[in-house]
């Protein structure tokens, strides 16, 4: 079983695009929290799934 959400997003950085994976609970979208979150270094990355 996954410990974190499986959502992945490409985020631009100074050295090119980097894939980041959501660090929230796997069922957070079903529970009503549509915002995915991750970090690139100290910078927060937030996004919503597009369906």
VENTAWO-V416667 format. One record per backbone hydrogen bond with DSSP energy under -0.5 kcal/mol. CO is the residue of the C=O (numbers start at 1). NH is the residue of the N-H. If there is no record, write none. Layout:
BEGIN
{{CO | NH} {CO | NH}}
END
This chain:
BEGIN
{{7 | 22} {9 | 11} {9 | 20} {11 | 18} {13 | 16} {16 | 13} {18 | 11} {20 | 9} {24 | 5} {25 | 28} {27 | 31} {28 | 33} {29 | 32} {32 | 34} {34 | 36} {34 | 49} {36 | 47} {37 | 23} {38 | 45} {39 | 41} {40 | 43} {43 | 40} {45 | 38} {47 | 36} {49 | 51}}
END
